[in-house]
């Protein structure tokens, strides 16, 4: 191979690339960065709005457990009252 062919085989920026293409690529890159920043902001807003919902879900689960225990306690109280009055139990035996 000659030296001229070696030089031509390497990649290089040709002076024939229009300035308009370079400007368009730069504007497209800037637009993509602005879009990514806006998407990040929207995600942050959504994460902030879902935080109270997660806390509400946790509180609801705790309240459900408390209701289960209160129902069991109420059943025991009713059974004791029924026994003390000599009435049959209202609950089906397990």
LINHUHU-V504690 format. One record per backbone hydrogen bond with DSSP energy under -1.0 kcal/mol. NH is the residue of the N-H (numbers start at 1). CO is the residue of the C=O. Records with the same first field share a line. If there is no record, write none. Layout:
BEGIN
NH->CO ; CO
END
This chain:
BEGIN
6->2
7->3
8->4
9->5
17->14
22->18
23->19
24->20
25->21
26->22
27->23
28->24
29->25
30->26
31->27
32->28
33->29
34->30
35->31
36->32
37->33
38->34
39->35
40->36
41->37
42->38
43->39
44->40
45->41
46->42
47->43
48->44
49->45
50->46
54->50
55->51
56->52
57->53
58->54
59->55
60->56
61->57
62->58
63->59
64->60
65->61
66->62
67->63
68->64
69->65
70->66
71->67
72->68
73->69
74->70
75->71
76->72
77->73
78->74
79->75
80->76
81->77
82->78
83->79
84->80
85->81
87->82
END
